[in-house]
Structure formats: C-alpha cells, structure tokens
C-alpha cells in the first residue's frame, strides 16, 4: 500500500493499465483471476477500489509481458496447514512477493542447494 508520501513506481500496474490490457486481449476478469489463483471477486474489488495490491504486481507484469512465459507451466494443489500458509503469506508480503512467487523462489533455492 502507498502512503500519502509515496508514489507507485513506473512499472506499477494500475486498474487502468490492467483494464486496457484485458480489453485488448479479450481476457475476462474471471480468467485473470484464475491465472493468478485468486477469486474473481478479488479482481472486481481492485477495480472498485482503483488499487491493485503490491503483492500481485510482479505476477501481473509477468502475465502481461509481451513474451509471456518462456516454458510450459503447470498448476498444482498442495495441502498444508493454514498456519503454514499464513506464515508464507506474511513472508511474501514482507518481501513484496505474491505467495506463488515466494514459494517458487523457496523451491528454486532448495533445488539449487541440493544440486
């Protein structure tokens, strides 16, 4: 979130940019929500409040990138305790990452360490 003294960076995806991109690519709010792993109502709330949270900015920039993902991606569901997920979410927010980005980074670091 931005305080009254802070301004978003030039790469900040605001609702105007996102709305235009969705329209240009004929992508619905439901589809972008699914791609981000969130509920459609969350995306609707961004537009209603005219603010997109910092923790999803990198994921949005990635999805909106001209080149798109460079490799095939899969989506999996992993069971975990709510307390574990809550701690991951806290750490992700502290680091300005989405939960998905934080988990991917942690797994990548573990794989590099064991290589």
C-alpha positions, -999 to +999 in steps of 0.1 A: +000+000+000+011+035-006+012+062+020+003+098+012+040+105+007+048+075-016+041+071-052+039+038-072+069+031-094+067+034-132+062-004-136+031-003-113+001-020-129-029+002-121-065-007-128-065+015-160-035-004-175-049-038-164-084-030-178-070-018-211-048-049-214-077-072-205-099-055-232-071-056-259-066-093-253-102-102-248-095-116-213-121-116-186-116-107-150-125-143-142-097-155-165-071-132-150-082-142-115-079-179-124-044-173-138-034-156-106-050-183-084-074-158-068-112-154-066-129-132-093-144-110-066-108-100-056-102-086-091-136-069-091-126-053-058-093-039-073-114-021-099-139-009-074-112+005-051-089+016-080-060-001-064-041-033-071-020-047-042+017-047-043+020-084-037+004-093-071+022-067-092+051-090-103+026-117-113+005-092-133+036-079-151+046-114-159+012-123-173+010-090-192+046-093-206+049-093-244+069-125-245+048-144-219+061-174-201+092-190-217+082-225-208+051-245-201+037-241-166+016-264-145-007-257-117-007-280-087-026-280-054-006-287-022-023-295+011-008-276+041-018-263+074-034-229+075-008-217+099+020-227+074+002-209+046-004-178+067+033-177+076+042-180+039+018-152+031+033-130+058+068-136+045+057-130+009+041-096+018+072-086+037+093-092+006+068-077-018+061-110-035+029-130-042+025-163-023+032-181-056+064-161-062+076-167-027+070-205-029+086-207-064+117-189-051+119-210-020+117-242-040+142-229-066+167-221-038+162-256-023+168-273-056+199-252-063+212-261-028+207-298-034+222-298-069 
